[in-house]
């Protein structure tokens, strides 16, 4: 039940006897709980992210074996993490077989989360961070930006082309409300003139 619909219902039925019964106070308590639960969380916009990496060897090589073996576990962790909305995946259940770049060794991953904090907690504060610490075993150091964040409407699912364009924009123009990173986060469009809802975050150099 949305806030606007609830207020409209109250205005129309203010004289109804329900507002003088225990049901009204139960409804009011429930609405207050939902409001407090979602306070500070932007429900109109979600955060989308893309990150790319260039493999040291083909995906089916022994060098990449441990990385491939961890995919199912890490993707399942994402699916069950607080704030997770959607991730791009092929029939194999992951995005490793997607090759949107001419370089066949560049892997692409992108997903949607309810907030920057939710995404940050998954990337750096869950078992996913163990994979991040080992990435030098599997991936080359990337020249330029390898990750981009941007806000999308909560009803929108980003395309592969859109994700690539956001990363290209970040590389060409730097961080802005259109594309940014954890280091310089921006508020969503409907909160652009208000306080930022997440603090800047500098990832650990070892990750």
C-alpha angles and dihedrals in degrees: 000000000000123000093242094051092047092051090047090051091050092050092051096044101034092122092049117115091235089081089062094050134080089256091070093053090047090052091046091050092049093049091048091051092051091048093052091046091055097038110127092015115109108227097181095058134039128196119248124197138191127188130177134193136182115231121229089223139003115298093251094052123109089246090065097041098102092047093051091046091056097051100089093048095047094046091049088051090053092049091054098040121112112265096018113145110164144338132197113251140162127219088284090066096249140062100246093105093056112103109181093155128071089238104083093204095063112102121201129205127177135167145161128243135181094240143002089247091056091052093045092051091053096046100044108016104044135063086282088079089067089063090046091055090056097045093107087065090061110021138052123238105268123229110223129000116339097177135047134180127199139165121251134181110269090242094054128095112200121232127226089251092052091050092050091048092053092052091046090050091052091051093050102039107020127231118340138140087280095059130358146145139237088271093066111018122185130208119250117266095262091054097038094120095045134076117296110262097214133042121238113267129204111201117228110266090230092061 
